[in-house]
């Protein structure tokens, strides 16, 4: 799933259901600022976005630490890590 779809179809509805419109907008705004200021690939920025929400003090108070951590893991898994390219440089054997 891509980042935008994950936010629109999973994260935003879950936040509205749990916290109502006003608080969910605040959480999403803060998370969006985290997303745009995080340096790295899109998936890393998305994970920072999710962490921003799930580490919020009010979210932890409402859901509890364990539930917030489980939710973060579930949301992070919606957007899989992109495979990294590995280049091996070495000497060629003679012959």
Secondary structure, DSSP 8 states (H G I E B T S, - for coil): --HHHHIIIIIHHHHHHHHHHHHHHHHHHHHHHHHHH--S-HHHHHHHHHHHHHT-HHHHHHH-HHHHHHHHHHHHHHS----------------
